[in-house]
Amino acid sequence: MDFFEEARTVYAAANAGTLYWMLQRPMLGGFLNTKQNSLTLKDYGPEDGIRGQDYTYGWIQGRGLEALVGHAEFFEHELPPLAEKLDTAGRHLYDLLAALQKPDGHAYFCYGRDMVPVYADAAGTVRPQERPALIYTYSDAFVAKGLVAAASRYGLAGLADHLAYFDGVIASIEHGRFQMDERRPLSLDSLAMQANDFGPRMILLGAAGMLKRFGHTAHLAYADRFIAHVIDLHLDAGTGLLRNVPGEDACNVGHGIEFVGFALDYLDDNCDPALIETLERVLVSSFRKGFVGPGIALTVSIATGKPQSPYCPWWSLPETIRAAALCHERTRSAESLEIWKAAHAAFFERYWRGTPPIAYQTMTKDGPADFVPATPDLDPGYHTGLSLLAALRAADRLSPQTHAISG
């Protein structure tokens, strides 16, 4: 088997395994339940506080819905019984999330047992979350993407409302009403303290490929603006890295790589070759500086190139697999293929547990660490699954004989 065939086989098997694992777990009041400690393999319980099963993360459920829909479309050709299970779960989760978002037009990072939004402050005290109408968040972004994907696949009447919700998230980013930190009150005061990080534009760019595939071209104008904005304001010409904030030193290399993957998933074959060249440079620079072992460091210094954190989360490796695969499909460069292979090996040799089909959430040079990057819930097929799925499709296009076998 050549690398493309091997990658396709490994990615399809890993994704199917994760999805079967997720679907057979007991639900959390109807919501997806991936609340398992990736080190001990124990389910989180009441003794785990905000990690436990009394708390539901809107972030994760929105991501999960997008993943269920994306994988159902793939597996209906490859493994129809799994696709049926995914669609059943997707319709159910859609109903829950649509009902949760409808009353005030928003979704929230964390909900308590009564499904009222809460946040845990710096001291770990759980407090009711504020709900200002005009402020949007990453949770809105993930839930909007999931609702649009599900309503599009299932032909549901709520699609127009969900597209309007998505457009509202886009407008909030461009008009200074998007709050990144959901672990503090949602408020104008919080917005006033917020740095100009490229994260929101990067995450929402991740919807562009999905919107295009579903034919929602009237909602795509933002994507080119977001790509241009990030490159114009955040690209450091000397290093090829993206500054988190213009003029500052920190670089979240994983976010830079994720930006490249999302951009390539959206851009047409006839886009400016100079843009593809720039995106490949960001990928190569970010990986070279960030891949410190066992994975990719959370942040590096642009001035020194040194990692600023001992933590290497799992998610940036599958994001690298996606970005490198899509980049190699465009450029056929040796560097992009080398990065694809390196990220593939690091993820499956160091992070992937196999039994069960999940990854360690975070590693350091000393091994797996009990550090939760964003939410305690394990990945519901989003970072890992959708990234590997995009790379799998690139592998199919790069290897015609594999594509023929897969039907």
Secondary structure, 3 states (H helix, E strand, C coil): CCHHHHHHHHHHHHHHHHHHHHHHCCCECCECCCCECCCCCCECCHHHHHHCCCCECHHHHHHHHHHHHHHHHHHHHHCHHHHHHHHHHHHHHHHHHHHHHCCCCCCCCEECCCCCEEEECCCCCEEECCCCCCCEEHHHHHHHHHHHHHHHHHCCCCHHHHHHHHHHHHHHHHCCCEECCCCCCCCHHHHHCCCCCCHHHHHHHCCHHHHHHCCCHHHCHHHHHHHHHHHHHHECCCCCCECCCCCCCEECHHHHHHHHHHHHHHCCCCCCHHHHHHHHHHHHHHHHHHECCCCECCCEECCCCCECCCCEECCHHHHHHHHHHHHHHHHCCHHHHHHHHHHHHHHHHHHECCCCCCECCEEECCEECCCCCCCCCCCCCHHHHHHHHHHHHHHHHHCHHHHHHHC
